[in-house]
């Protein structure tokens, strides 16, 4: 057994029945001061006030938190970290005034990543992806969703998903894989978008399912990418193989992607930089988690999601990094939490819940991660001594992690 003692504050406590937080619940972060926590076989066994801390036996490992906090590790429910090489040339294009849409229209963006990935071996792609996974772990993230979507033909999409499966097998972090063949239209199908949708539905999805390579299916349902009708067709084809939907929606326009996601019982609808009251209304009472990606808003200079409006309407939100080479080249969930506070006006408690329990829900792992709960996986961050939870997003570049337990 592992005993963590001298915890100044144990934060993020939740009962086992809490799988997500909505509305006013987003304000609640339960904690215990002067606490202990025990771990048995990788699972949280017990926790409470230090006066109840068990006496160690000769076989127990003791971790002295030395007055630091212990919190659940971050969960990142939306990433594209399986990619081949950066796109810093487009970074210069953005500085020179080109928009995301203009870069995409010139054949850049996602298509540039697809060209480079086609030339990259599985071993090299795996090495690059693992480097990013390890970087994210070191910054306190222990559950990561990884999408395909830089293949854009059957063989390269399968290559990506095989690499993600290999990552699952070799990292201690929890990994979920998402098939995103409908990230853009492959170059071979330029001007023939419906034919590309046929390829996704009739060839890619069955091939992915035959190797059990994906947990979820995603579509970029937005202006200039895939229509609601095409999205619905792809999600229905995925459902026939048991693939649960997660949707890119409303990054560039109010696309109807939220509505089509809800209609197909999507686990999450992601981006949401553009929102009307219609999107908020359709999500009320549904299991779908609205997920916002402030890193993309920061990097692209786009609007930030209306997180406060969602919460005031009784909904929960999750925050994720969108770590990718073109629009959010960072997987630092602490920075995401800080952007949630600074740019979206979330309280530290709301941002914390959005990056932990609700982010876990948005990737289907909140039954085992995302909070301090007996029986959950012991994926924990031990901090240096800090004055408060608010210090984490407030002083977002000051080193704060003393130890990662995974």
N, C-alpha and C positions, 0 to 999 in steps of 0.2 A: 504494500500500500504506500502511496505518496501522501504526505501530510504537508500542506502549505500553512504556515503559521505567521503570526505578526502581520496580518493583513490590516492596513488602516481602514480600508473600505472595500467591501465586496459589492460590486455593482452589476445590475442587469439580472436580478433575481426574478424568476417567473414561475408560476405553477405549471405543471405538466400539461394541463389542458389549454394553455395559452399558446396558440400557433401563430398568431399575428396580433397586432394592435391597430385599432381604428379610432378615429375621432379623438375624444378627450383622453382615451387610453394612451395616446402617443405622448402625453405629458408625463407619464408615470414611469420612473426608473427606480425600482425597489432596490434597497441596499441595506447592508449591515455594517456597522462600524466595529472596529476591533474584532476581527473575525478569523476563522480558520476554514479550510476546505480540504476534504480528503478525496483521493482518486484511487479506484481499484480497477485494475485491468483496463485502463483507458477511459473509464466511466466515472462521472461525478458520483461519489458515494454518499457524502454528507457535507454539510457546512452549517455554520452558525456562529454564535458569539464565542470568543476565545476561551471563556470559562468552561465551555463544553469540549474543548479540543482534546482528543484522545491522547493518552500517553503512548509514545512510540515503542514498538518492539524492536528487537535487534535487526529485523528484516525490513523495517520500514525506511523509506527515503524521506528525509526532511528537507523541505524548501523553505528558507526564511525569506519572506517578502520584504522584511526590513522597513515596514511602514509604507510600502507601496500599495497601490490598488490592484485588485484582480478583477478582470472583466472578461466577458465572452469575446472570442476573436471575431473580427469582422467577417462578413460573408459578402461576396461580390457576385451578384446574380446576372451580370451582363458584361461579358468581355469577348474580345476578338484576338486573343493573344497568340493564337496559332497562325503566325504569318511569317513571311520570308523577307526580312529586311525592312528598314525604315523608309519613310517618304519625306525626307527633309526638303527635297526640291519643291514639293507642294507647299511646305511651310513658307518658303521664300515667295511662292506665288500668292499666298494669302497676305503676306506682308505687303506685297505690291498691289493688292486690291482685288484680286480675283475671289469670287465667292465659291462656296462648296459646290453649288449647282454649276457654275461656270467651269470649274476644274473637271467635274464629272462629264459635262457636255463635250469637253475637248478630248475625251477618252482617258482621262486620268482617274485619280481616286481608286476606287475598288478594282477597276480593270487593270491599273498598273500593278497592284498587289497580286492579281491573278496571273499576270504575265510572269512576274518574278517567282511566284510559287510553283508555276509549271516547270521552271528550270531548276528547282531545288529538290534535292533528294529527301526521302523520308527521314533519314538519319540526321541530316542537317536541320530539317524543320523541327524534329524532336528536340535537338540540342538547343535551338533558339527558344522554343516554347518553354522548356524546362528552366532556362535561365530566367525567363519572365515569371514563371510560377515561384521559383525560389526567391526572387526579388519581392514578390507580393507577400509570401510567407514571412519574410524578414520584417515587413512593415505591419504585420499583425493580421493578415487575412488568411483564413484557414479553410474556406469553402469557396470554390471558383467555378462558375459556369463558363464554358468555352464553346464558341460557335465555329462552325465551318463558314463557307461563304466567300473564300478567296480562291476557290477552285473553278466554279462556274462551268465545269463539265463533269461528267460522271466519274471519270477516273481520278481527277484531281480533288473532287469533293470527298471521294472515298479515301484518298491519301491523307487528307486533313483529319478525317474522323478516325482513321487508324492511328495517326499520331496522337490524337487526343486520348484514345483508348490506352495507348502505351504510357502516356502521362498519368492516367488514372492508376495504372498498375505499379508505377514507380515512385510516386510522390506520397508523402504522408497526409497531404491535404485532401479534402473531399472534392472531387471533380464531377461535374455534370456536363454532358455533351449535348449540343444542339445542332441539328442539321439546318443550315441556312443556304441551301442551293439557290433560293430566290432572294439573293442579296443584290444582284444586278443581273442584267442580261449579258451572257457571255459574248465575246467579240464575234464568234462564228455565227451568232444569231442576231446580229445587229439589224434592226428593221423588221425582225420577225419574232416579236415578243411572245405572241400566242404559241408559236412553235416551241419556243424555249420553255414556256409553262408546260406544254405537253411533255417535253423531255424531263422536267422535274417530276411530274406526276407519274408518268408511265415507265420511266427508266431509273431515275435517281432514287426515288423513295423506295421502290422495291429492292434495289441493290443495297441501300443503307440498312433496310430492315432485315435482309437476308443474313447480314453479318452482325446484327444487333449492335450497331455502332452509335445510335443516338437515343438519348432520353426524351428530347423535345424536338419540335419543328418550329421554324421561325420564317417569317416573310417580311421583307422591307416594303410595307404598304404605305406608300407616300407619293407625293407629287413627283413625276418623272421616273418612278420606279414601277411598282406593281399596283394595279387597281384593286378595289375591294372585291370585284367579281373574280379576278385571277387569284387573289389571296384566299378567298373562300374555297375556290376549287382546290388549291394546294393543301389547305388545312384539312379539307374533307378527305383528300387522298391520303394524307398522313394519318388521319384518324383510323382509317381502315387497317393500318399497321400498328396501331397503338401509340402513335407519337402525339404527345400532348403539346398544344400550341403555346408559343410565346411570340409576341408580335412587336416589330418595329413600327411605331405609329406616331404621326403628328410631329415629326422633327422639322419638316419643311413647310407643311401646310396642314390644315384640318382635313385629313384625308379620308375619314371614315374608318380608319384602321382600328380605333378603339371599339367602335360599334361592331365591326366584324369579328374582332377578337372576343368580345363578350358573347356574341352569338355562338361562337364555337367553344365556349368555356375555357378560354385561354388562362393559363396560370398567371401570366402577367402581360401587361401592355406597356411598352418601354419607349422612352424618349419624352414625349408629351410637352415639348417646348411650346407647342401651340395648343391652346385649349379654349373651348367655349363651354357654356353651361350644359350643352348637350352631352359632352363627354363625361362631365361630373355626374349628371343625372343617370346616364346609362350604367354607370359603375356601382351605383348605390344598391346595396343588398346582394352583390355578386361576389363570387369567390376570387375574381380576377384582381391581382394586385397592381395598382398604378405604380410604375417605376420610373424615376427621373434620373437623368444622367448629367449632372451639373458640370462635369469635366468637359463634355462636348460643348456646352454653352460657353464655358470659359475659353476654350481653345479656338472656337469658331466665331466668337462674338455674337452668338445667337441669344434670343430671350431665354431666361431661366423658367423652368416649370412653375406653375402656380400652386406650389405645395401647400401653402397656408389655406388657400381656398378649398382644396381637397379635404384637408383635415377639418376645417370648419363645417364642411358639408357632411361630416361623419365618416369619412373614408380614412383608410390608412394609406401611407405611401412607403415605398422602399427607395433607397438611393443606391446606385451602382456606378462603377468607374467608366464603363464603355471603353476600357483599355484597348486601343487599336492604333495602327500606324498613321492614320490620316486625320482623325478628328479628336482624338483624346489619348495621346501617347503617355499615359500615366495610370498605374494601378494602385496608387496610394489612397486607400480608403479614409485615412485620417484627413487628407486634403479634401476628399469628397464631403466628409462630415463638416469641415470648415466652410466649404462653399455653400453647403446647405444652410449654415448659420448666417454667413456674411451676405450672400447673394439672394437667398430664398427666405430669409428672415425666420428660419426655424429656431426654436430654442435648442440648447445643447441636448436636452432630454429627447426632444422630437427627432433631432438628427441622429442621435445614438440609436434609438429604436429603429429608425429607417435603415441604418447600416448593419444592424445585428438581427433581431428577431424577424423584422419584416423582410429584410433582404434574404434571410434563410427561407422564409415562406415563398418568396418569389422564385426560388430555385428548387423548391420541393424538399427542403431538408430541415424545416423548423421543428419537426418531431424529434430531431436528434441534435440540433445545433442552434445557436443564436441566443441562448440565455443561460444563466446559472440555474440549473434545474437538476434535481436528483435523477439519475438514470440517463442523462444526456452525455454525449461525447465530451471529454475534457479537452476542448480546444480553447485555450485560455491565453490571455496576455497579462503578465505581471509587470506593472509599471514601476518606474522610479517613484520616490515620494512626490506626490503632486498635491496642490491645494484643493482641487475640486475636479469634477467631471468636465466643467466648462473650460478648464485649462487646456484640455486636449485639442479642441478646435480653435481656441483662442491663440495659443502659442504653437501654431501648427507646424513649425519647423524645428522646434526645440526637441532634441531626443527625449523620448519618454518611455521607451520599452526597456525593461530590465531583462526580461526573459520571456520566451515563447514556449508554451506547453502544447504539444500537438501529438 
